[in-house]
Amino acid sequence: MLSRVTPGEAARFILEHVQVLRPERRPLKDSLDRVLAEDVASEIDLPPWDNSSMDGYAARTTDVRGATTQQPVVLELVETVAAGGFPARAITQGRATRVFTGSPVPEGADCVIRQEDVDVQGAGRVAVRSDRDAGHNIRRRGEDVRRGASVLGRGTLLGPAQIGVLASIAHARPLVHPAPRVAFFGSGEEIVDLDEAGTAQVLAGRKIASANSYTLDGMIRRAGAIPRDLGLAGDDRAAIAAKFEQAASADLIVTTGGVSVGEHDHMRTALADLGGALELWRVRMRPGAPLGFGSLRGTPWIGLPGNPVSTMVTFELFARPAIRRMQGHTRAFRETVLVHVGEPLQLGPPLQHFLRVVVRAEPDGQHVARLTGAQGSGILTSMAHANALLIVPEDRASVPAGTMLPAISLEEDGARYTSLPPF
């Protein structure tokens, strides 16, 4: 069993022991935000035929060149082709076909004159008043995708645009990695869920609300997984073992609390009672040192510390990458950015520290990080106000203002990822 490792060593170890979920074919509309598990080549040209990019008249450039309001070019209108129909007649000298956006264009046509530049002159004749569209407004067959060409590769995250591409080539059931099912529960006699009775106890000052139940649910969803809240087990070894039994059918088990060295910390012993394996315990970091990792009947388990900030920080550093790995992502960890520390910092014991900060761009273009306030592991508002985690190496007892250090952005928009832990 690994013990007292660095955060980077722990993150790499956990990722090496988490398997990508077996892929499955799913309908396109159920594949959003899933990772593609196959290379996809197109079986058709896209577009499948030459078609008009606007409503107008398909014609020959040589016929309309030089047309003006003063000297319009009059063409014979031979047919009308709606989107979904196909032309029956080719375009020859002096002729045009009425088309609409998406209509196939007839053989012989090499441009579409927009309808605003055309006057209808009775049945069967049109006058072209401008040649600005000569040679334009036709989308050629295969100009987007050629038949047999690779469209999307294995490992691609399917967003709306990628879903649209697959739909356009009639790839209706892509092979994707499913969303992991994450079962989670907490322990502690002092905490309660916010049902009617629990809310009353919290407001009366007799219990503490289980904030972890709610932050974990949100973080698991944000990571792209499906949460299953098994509730609270209290500080009871048998009750914790029963929760583990319930969780064993999930793809990942996440627990909070009970992984330290106190006489009421029963997570590790309850796991052992069921034949589970403890493979990693304790990390040289603050907050979140009493982290556990192991497995139960093939299902990986990550034991997060119970203090609310420690829970969120360790989830971000260890559980979130594991969930991304299970989904088939090759880049599991958020990238870091270099920031200037905006105030002098005094650190505690020689551990790697992850401080809650707000990073803002200053007028001079520098990105400056400032603490969100007191950094105690129970001060959840320090996470609520933060947009990044400042990483301070374990050999730094103090940090002068102006020092450049890496920070992990916690913002979802524009998040960038890397394959190796950046801490």
N, C-alpha and C positions, 0 to 999 in steps of 0.2 A: 504494500500500500504506500502510495506517495503521501508525504506529509510536509507541511511548512515550505511549500514550493512558492515560487513567484507567481503573480497573476498570469503572466505570459505562459509559463510552464503549465499551469492549471488549465488555461484556455485551450492550449494545443492538445493536452492529454484528453480533455473531455471531447474535443472535436474528433480526435482519432478513434474514440470509442462510441461514437454515435453514427448509425448507419442511415444512408439515404433510403427513404421509404420506397417500396416497390411501386413502379408506375402503373397507371391504369388509363384506359381510354374513357374520356368523358365528353359529353356534348359541349360544343363550343361555348354556349352561354354559361356553363358551369366550370369553365376553365380560366376565367379571369384571375389574374394574379397567381396563377400556377406556373411552374417551371417546366418547360418542354423537355421530354425525355427521349426525343428522336430528332433526326435531321429530316426536314420536310422539303421535298422537291415538288415542283408544280407539274401536274399532268396536263395542263392546258396553257395556251398562250393567254396573256392578260395585257390589254383587252383581247378578247377572242376574235375580233374582227376590226377592221378600220371603222371608226365611228365618229360622229359629229360631236364637237365639244360645246355646241350651242344650237339654238333654234335658228334656222336660216335656210339657205338654198345651196345644195351641192352643185358645183360647176367646175369648169376648166379654167385654170389661170390664164391660159392664152386667149380665152374668150372675154374675160372681164378686165384684163389689164388695160388701163387708160380710161376706165369708166369714171365719169364725173356727173355732177348735177346738171351741168349744161349739156353734156354729151353722154347720156346714159347708154348702156348696152342692153338691148332687148334680147331675152332668151325665151325659148319655147319650154314651157313647164310640162314634163312628160309624166310625172307621177308624184304621189305623196307617200313617204315612208315614215310611219310612226315608230317610236322606240318599241322594240319587241317584234317589229315586222322586218322584212327583208326586201330589198329592191328587186324588181323584175326586169328592169331595163338599164342598160349601160348608158353612160353619158357620152355623147358624141358632140361634134362641133355645133355650137349654137343652142345647146340644150341645158336644162337644169332640173334638179329634183328637190322637192320640198322635203326637208328633214328637220328633226328635233334633237334635242340633247340626248345622246346615247343611241340615236338611230344609226344603223349600218349605212355607210355611204356607198353609192353604186360604183361599179367598175368604170374607170375613166375619169372620175372626179378627183381633183387634187386640192380642193379648197371648199370651204363653206362660207358663203357671204351672209353676214348677220342680217336678220330680218329688218332691222332698222334702216339698212341701206338699200332696201328693195321696195319697189312699188308694184303692186299687182295690177296688170292692165287687161282686165276682163278675163275670160276663161282661156287658160292655156298660155298666157304670156306674162312675163315679169320683166321689169326694168331695173337694172343694177345702177345705182347712182355713185358708187365709190369702189375703188379697187384696193382699199386698205387691207382687206382680208385675203387678197390673192396669195395663194400658197400656204394659207394658215387654216387653223380650226379643225383639223382632222387628227384624231388620236389613232396612231397606227397600231395594227395588230402586233402584240408582243412587245410594245415599247416599254411596258412596266416589267413584265416577267415573260421569259421565253419558256416554252414547254421543256421540261427536264432540268431547268435551272434550280439551284438551291434557293429556297425562299427564307427559311428560318432554321437556325442550327440548334442542336441539343444544348440545353442550358439557358435558352432564351426565356426571359420572364414575359409572360403573355399579358400585355396591357391592352387597352382598347384598340390601338392601331394594329398590333400583332393579331388580335382576334379578327379584325377586319380583313387583314391579308389572308388568313386561313379561310375565312368565309368566301372570299373572292375566288379562291382556287378550289372551292368545294371540298376542303379538308374538314369534314364535319365532326370528327371525333379524334382529336389529337391525343397522343400518349403523353400524359403529364404525371408529375409526382403529386400525390394528394396532400391536403392540409393535415399536419399532424394533430392527433387528438391528445391534448395535454390535460391530465387529471392532476388537480392540486388540492391540498388541504393544509391546515395550520394546526398548531398545538399551543396550549397555554390556558390555564384556568382563569386568567384575568380578562380574557377577550371574548367578545360575543359578536355574532352577526346582527345586522340591523333589521331583524324582524320586529314585530310589535313589542314583544317582551324585552328583547335585547336593547332596543332604542330607549325604552323606559329606564332600564338599568344604567345605560350610559348617561342619560340626562340626570339621573339621580346620583351620579358619582360613585356607583358601586362596581361598574365594569368599564372596560376600555373597548371602543369599537374596533372590530377587526378590519382596519384599513387595508391590510395586506390582501384580504379576499377581493377587494375591489380594484386595487392597483394591479394585482396579478391578472385578474380577468381582463382588464384593459390592455395590459402589456402583451399578454398572450394573443389577444385579437390583433393588436397592432403588428405583431410579428408574423401574422398570417396563419395562425393555428386556431384550433377549435378548443376553447376551454371547457373543462368539466369540473365544477366546484363541488368538492366532496364535504365541504364544511369544516368544522373544528373538532379536534379529537381530545382536547384537554391535555393535561399532563399525566396521561395514563398509558402505560406500556401496551396493555392489551387492546385499548381503544385505538391506539396508533397503528398497531399491527392489523386491526380490522380495516382501517382506512387503506393501508397498503394493499390488502387483499382486493378491495374494491378498485384500486387504481391500477392493478397489474395488467388489466386488459387494454390499457391505453398505449399510445406510442411513446409517451414520455410522462414521467411522474415528477412533479415539482412540489416540494414541501417548504413550509416556513417555520422557523423556530425549532427548538429541541435538538440542535446539532452541536451545542457547545459542551462544556464539561461539568455543568451543574448536576445536582442529584435528581433534578426533574427533567433532564434532557434525555429523552428516550428514543429519538429517531433512529440512531445507529443500532441500538440494541434491538428495537422492534424489527428493523430490517434484517438483522442477523437471525432473529427468532424464526423468520420465514424462509431462511436459506439464502437470503440476498447477500450480495458482495459489496463491501465498502472498499473502494479502490483509491480514493483520494480524500484527504481530510486536512483542513486548515491551510490557509493561504497567507502569505506575508503581505497583507494589505490592510488598509483602513479606509472606509468602513468595510466590514464583511469578512473578517478573518475566519470565523468558524464555518467555512463552506464544506459541504460534503458531496461526493459523487460516487455512484456505484450502479448496481443493477439488481432487478428482481425478476427472475424467470425470463431473462432476455430483454426486459424493458429497462431502459436507462432511467436513473433517478438522480435528480439534482436537489440537494438539500440546502436551501438558502437560510441565512440567519433571520431571526425574527424581528429585529428592530426595523421599522418601516423604511428608513433610508438604506440600510444595509440590504434589505430585500430588493429594493429597486436597483441599486447599483450593481449588485451581483447578478441579478437577472439580466441587466443590460450587457454585462461583460461575459457571462457564461451561458445563461439559458437562451437568450435571444440568438446567439450564433449557433447553438445546438439545434434550435428550431429551424433556422435557415438552412443548416446543413441537411436536415431531414427532408426539407422541401426540394433539395437538389441544387441549391445555390452553391456556386463555387467560391463566391466571395461572401464570407459569413460575418466579418467584423466591420464595424463602422471605421472609416478613415479618420485620422487625426489632422488637425490644422495647427500650425504654430501661432501662438498668441503672445502678446506682451502682458506680463503680470502687472496689474494696475495698483498694487499695494504690497507692502512687505508682509511676508507670511512666516509664522513660527509653527513648526510642526512638532508632533509628539515623538513617539518611539520610532526607531529606524525601520519603517515599513513604507511600501509604496502607497501614497495617498491619492485618493480620487476626490477632489474638492468640487462642491457644487458652485458654479460660477455663471455669471451672465457675460457673454462675449458680445461686444458691440464694436462697430467700425467707428473710429474717431475721425475728425475732420482731416487729419493728415494721412488718412488711409490705413493706419495701423489698426489691427484688431486687438482690443484690450479686454482682459478678463478680470472681473471683480467678484469677490465672494458674494453669495446671496444672503449672508448673515452667519449666525452661529452654525457650526458644522457638526453638531452632535448627531449620532446615528438615529436618534428618536425624533429629530426635528424635521418632520415631513415637509413643512413649508419651504425648507431649503431646496428641496427637489422641485416643488411646484413653481418656484420662481426661477429655476435654472434653465438655461438652454445648452449647457455643456458641462462636461466633467474635466476639470484640470488635472493633469497627471503630474505628480511630483515624485521623482525617483526616491528610493528608500535611503539613499546616502545624503539627502539634503535635509538638514535639521532646520534650516531657514532659507528663505528665498527673498532676495532684495527686489524692490519694485523695479520694473523695467526688464526683468529676466524673461527670456523667451522659453516657453515650455509648450509641449503638445497638449491639445484639448480634444476630447471626443464630443462632437456635436450631438445633441439629443433631439434635434429638430427632424421631423419626418420629411418635409418638403426638400427635395433635392439631395436627399441622403446618398452618400457615396460609400462604397464598401471595398474592402481589401481581403485577400485570402489568408493573410497571417495576422495574428493579434498585434496591434500597434502599441502594446503596453508591456 
